[in-house]
Structure formats: C-alpha cells, structure tokens
Amino acid sequence: MTSTKTLLRPALLALSSILAITLVTGSPAHARRSAPTNRGLETARQPVVQRTDYVFDATPDGYNGLSSTERRRILDWFDAIDLGYGDRVSLSDAGGDAGSGVSNAMSDLVAHYGLLLADRAPATVGEAPSGSVRIVVSRASASVPGCPGWSNHAELDLQGGLSYEYGCGVNGNLAAMIANPDDLVQGRESRSALRGATASRAIKAYRDAVPTGGGNTVK
C-alpha cells in the first residue's frame, strides 16, 4: 500500500522547481511592467518646456504714451506676476495704434526690472479693446518630469540596456541653467553679424576687468 508521503513527494518536487524558476526569471507580470530596453544613446527623460502668457490691456493717453496712473497700474501688475529675469515683455497692437510714445514708455518701465522690450508679441486669445494696447508677458520654464524616478535598478538589468535614469543629471542641469528655455525648442539663429562679438563678450569682460588686488589690467 503506497503511503501518503510517497504520493505527495513528486508534487512537492515539481512545486519547488516552479518556485525556483520563478525566482530566477521573474514573474510574467513583472516582465510586462518593466520599461523597454534602451540600447541606444538617447536618454529616456528629455527636458520639457512650458510657456505661460500673461496679458494686460493698457490705455494710451494720446500725449506721452502712457499717463502716470496707467504706468502705476502696469507696474503693480508687473509686481503681481513677479516679473523678473527670463520673462519676455512685448506689445501687441490689437485694435489700436501702438505708437513710439507707448513703446518708449514701456521700454522705460521694463528697464526697471532689467529687461528689454521684445520686438514681436506671441498670438493670444481674444483681442484688446478698441484704442488700447495689449501687453504680453511670456514666461517659459524647463524641467525633466519624473527625474529621478528610481524606477529600476541598474544591477538587475541583464540585457545590456541603459538605466531608465540615464541622462537625468545632464538634462536636469541643462533645464535649470539655460537662460531662455525656448532655445531648447527653437534654438538660436547663427546668421547674425554680431555672433563673434557675442561669443567673445565674456572674454572681453574678463580682460578689461581691473583686478581687485591691484596691479595692471591683463592685456
């Protein structure tokens, strides 16, 4: 008569073999959830640029461009949106005539924040009232969403692929340090005749600076 232990022994051995294979290869559900293997040099996490446009409709006075009351309103609005470095201020002549007086007045206002008035304004929703000038402040920001995420471990990747966090440090620093995030989307034109002067501006400032400890200027 065969004992119960004798009948259960093959079943236990088969179950232990299945568990061993599962521990080594991983479950099918885990394989489906894992990210695709990246065997190239392109990073999985890329900088994302977001832009927000703020609009303000100002009314010219017809004499010197903007009255003192309107200037005060514009400055209060600049302070409310925390206007600062990296913002792009422009005039949209929608439904009115933005003359040189308004442009000069706006240039003086944005100069208080260390900015210059942009040449062209982006398209905005709606139109300014008749006889008014629309002021547009464009603010762009760059970030790398989900980076770092620590979603996988490099020591467990046995397929020769890159880590899912590969490039997070470089792209994160690039997004944080770039002066104009729009350059990540459109870049800069190199046909300008001033590109040589722009490239050597930092060197010229270094050479012309007077050492704080005394001595002669480096030439």
C-alpha positions as CSV (number, residue, x, y, z in Angstrom):
1,M,0.0,0.0,0.0
2,T,1.5,3.3,-1.0
3,S,1.8,5.9,1.7
4,T,0.6,9.5,1.5
5,K,4.1,10.8,1.8
6,T,5.1,8.8,-1.3
7,L,2.3,10.3,-3.3
8,L,3.0,13.9,-2.2
9,R,6.8,13.8,-2.8
10,P,6.6,14.2,-6.7
11,A,4.1,17.1,-6.3
12,L,6.3,18.9,-3.8
13,L,9.4,18.5,-6.0
14,A,7.5,19.9,-9.0
15,L,6.3,22.8,-6.9
16,S,9.8,23.6,-5.7
17,S,11.1,23.5,-9.2
18,I,8.5,26.0,-10.4
19,L,9.3,28.4,-7.4
20,A,13.0,28.2,-8.3
21,I,12.4,29.1,-11.9
22,T,10.1,32.0,-10.9
23,L,12.7,33.4,-8.5
24,V,15.4,33.3,-11.3
25,T,13.5,34.5,-14.3
26,G,10.9,36.7,-12.6
27,S,7.1,36.7,-13.0
28,P,5.4,37.4,-16.4
29,A,3.6,40.3,-14.8
30,H,6.9,41.9,-13.8
31,A,8.2,41.5,-17.3
32,R,5.2,43.2,-18.7
33,R,5.5,46.2,-16.3
34,S,9.2,46.7,-17.0
35,A,10.3,49.5,-19.4
36,P,11.6,48.7,-22.8
37,T,15.3,48.1,-23.1
38,N,17.2,51.1,-24.3
39,R,20.4,50.0,-26.1
40,G,21.0,53.4,-27.8
41,L,22.5,56.6,-26.6
42,E,19.2,58.7,-26.5
43,T,18.1,59.5,-23.0
44,A,14.6,58.3,-21.9
45,R,14.0,61.5,-19.9
46,Q,14.1,64.7,-22.0
47,P,13.6,68.4,-20.9
48,V,10.0,69.6,-21.3
49,V,9.4,73.4,-22.0
50,Q,6.2,75.0,-20.8
51,R,5.2,78.6,-21.6
52,T,2.6,80.8,-20.0
53,D,1.4,84.1,-21.5
54,Y,0.1,86.9,-19.2
55,V,-1.9,89.8,-20.9
56,F,-2.7,93.3,-19.7
57,D,-4.7,95.8,-21.8
58,A,-3.4,99.4,-21.3
59,T,-5.0,102.6,-22.5
60,P,-2.7,105.2,-24.1
61,D,-3.3,108.9,-23.2
62,G,-2.6,110.2,-26.6
63,Y,0.2,112.6,-25.5
64,N,3.3,111.0,-24.0
65,G,2.2,107.4,-24.5
66,L,1.1,106.4,-21.0
67,S,-0.2,108.5,-18.2
68,S,1.2,108.3,-14.7
69,T,-1.9,106.5,-13.5
70,E,-1.6,103.9,-16.2
71,R,2.1,103.5,-15.6
72,R,1.4,102.8,-11.9
73,R,-1.2,100.2,-12.9
74,I,1.3,98.4,-15.2
75,L,4.0,98.4,-12.5
76,D,1.5,97.0,-10.0
77,W,0.7,94.3,-12.5
78,F,4.4,93.5,-13.1
79,D,4.8,93.1,-9.3
80,A,1.8,90.9,-9.0
81,I,3.1,88.4,-11.6
82,D,6.6,88.7,-10.2
83,L,8.2,90.0,-13.4
84,G,11.9,89.2,-13.5
85,Y,14.9,87.7,-15.3
86,G,13.9,85.3,-18.2
87,D,10.5,86.9,-18.8
88,R,9.8,88.3,-22.3
89,V,7.7,91.5,-22.5
90,S,6.2,92.6,-25.8
91,L,3.4,94.9,-27.2
92,S,0.5,93.5,-29.3
93,D,-1.1,96.3,-31.3
94,A,-4.5,94.7,-31.4
95,G,-7.3,97.1,-32.2
96,G,-5.2,100.2,-31.7
97,D,-2.1,102.1,-32.7
98,A,0.9,101.4,-30.5
99,G,3.0,104.5,-31.4
100,S,6.5,105.3,-30.5
101,G,5.3,107.1,-27.3
102,V,3.8,103.9,-25.9
103,S,6.8,101.8,-26.9
104,N,9.2,104.3,-25.3
105,A,7.1,104.3,-22.1
106,M,7.0,100.5,-21.9
107,S,10.8,100.3,-22.5
108,D,11.3,102.6,-19.6
109,L,9.0,100.5,-17.4
110,V,10.6,97.1,-18.2
111,A,14.1,98.6,-17.8
112,H,13.3,98.9,-14.0
113,Y,13.3,95.1,-14.0
114,G,16.5,94.7,-16.1
115,L,14.6,93.7,-19.2
116,L,14.3,94.8,-22.8
117,L,11.1,95.2,-24.8
118,A,10.7,92.4,-27.3
119,D,10.2,93.1,-31.0
120,R,7.2,90.8,-31.6
121,A,4.4,89.5,-29.4
122,P,3.0,86.0,-29.5
123,A,-0.6,85.3,-30.5
124,T,-3.0,85.5,-27.6
125,V,-6.7,84.5,-27.1
126,G,-9.1,87.3,-27.8
127,E,-8.5,90.9,-28.8
128,A,-7.7,94.1,-26.9
129,P,-10.5,96.7,-26.6
130,S,-10.5,99.4,-29.3
131,G,-7.9,102.1,-28.7
132,S,-5.9,100.1,-26.2
133,V,-2.6,98.3,-26.4
134,R,-2.1,94.7,-25.1
135,I,1.0,94.0,-23.1
136,V,2.1,90.4,-23.2
137,V,4.5,88.8,-20.7
138,S,5.7,85.4,-21.8
139,R,7.3,83.1,-19.2
140,A,8.9,79.8,-20.2
141,S,10.2,77.1,-17.8
142,A,12.1,73.9,-18.5
143,S,12.1,70.7,-16.4
144,V,12.6,67.0,-16.7
145,P,9.4,65.3,-15.4
146,G,9.8,62.3,-13.2
147,C,13.6,62.6,-13.0
148,P,15.0,61.0,-11.0
149,G,12.4,58.3,-10.5
150,W,14.5,55.3,-9.3
151,S,12.0,53.0,-11.1
152,N,14.6,50.3,-11.9
153,H,17.9,49.2,-10.6
154,A,20.9,49.0,-12.9
155,E,22.3,45.9,-11.2
156,L,19.2,43.9,-12.3
157,D,19.4,44.8,-16.0
158,L,21.0,41.8,-17.7
159,Q,20.0,42.8,-21.2
160,G,22.8,45.4,-21.9
161,G,20.5,48.4,-21.8
162,L,20.8,51.8,-20.3
163,S,19.3,52.7,-17.0
164,Y,16.0,54.5,-17.1
165,E,17.6,57.3,-15.1
166,Y,20.4,57.7,-17.7
167,G,20.8,61.4,-18.6
168,C,18.7,62.8,-15.7
169,G,21.7,64.7,-14.2
170,V,22.8,66.3,-17.5
171,N,19.2,67.1,-18.7
172,G,18.2,68.3,-15.3
173,N,21.1,70.7,-15.0
174,L,20.6,71.9,-18.6
175,A,16.9,72.7,-17.9
176,A,17.8,74.5,-14.7
177,M,20.7,76.6,-16.1
178,I,19.5,77.6,-19.5
179,A,18.8,81.4,-19.7
180,N,16.0,81.1,-22.3
181,P,14.1,77.8,-22.1
182,D,12.6,78.5,-25.6
183,D,16.1,77.9,-27.0
184,L,15.6,74.2,-26.2
185,V,12.7,74.1,-28.7
186,Q,13.7,76.5,-31.5
187,G,17.4,77.2,-30.9
188,R,19.2,80.4,-31.9
189,E,20.0,81.7,-35.4
190,S,23.7,81.9,-36.2
191,R,23.4,84.2,-39.2
192,S,23.8,87.3,-37.1
193,A,26.8,89.5,-37.9
194,L,27.2,90.0,-34.1
195,R,27.8,86.4,-33.2
196,G,31.5,86.9,-33.0
197,A,31.1,89.8,-30.5
198,T,28.6,87.8,-28.5
199,A,30.9,84.8,-28.3
200,S,33.8,86.9,-27.1
201,R,31.8,89.1,-24.7
202,A,32.8,87.1,-21.6
203,I,36.5,87.1,-22.6
204,K,36.4,90.8,-23.2
205,A,34.8,91.5,-19.8
206,Y,37.5,89.3,-18.1
207,R,40.3,91.0,-19.9
208,D,39.0,94.6,-19.3
209,A,38.2,94.0,-15.6
210,V,40.6,95.6,-13.1
211,P,42.0,93.1,-10.5
212,T,40.7,93.8,-7.1
213,G,44.1,93.2,-5.5
214,G,45.7,96.0,-7.6
215,G,48.1,95.6,-10.5
216,N,47.8,96.1,-14.2
217,T,44.9,95.0,-16.3
218,V,45.6,91.8,-18.3
219,K,46.0,92.6,-21.9
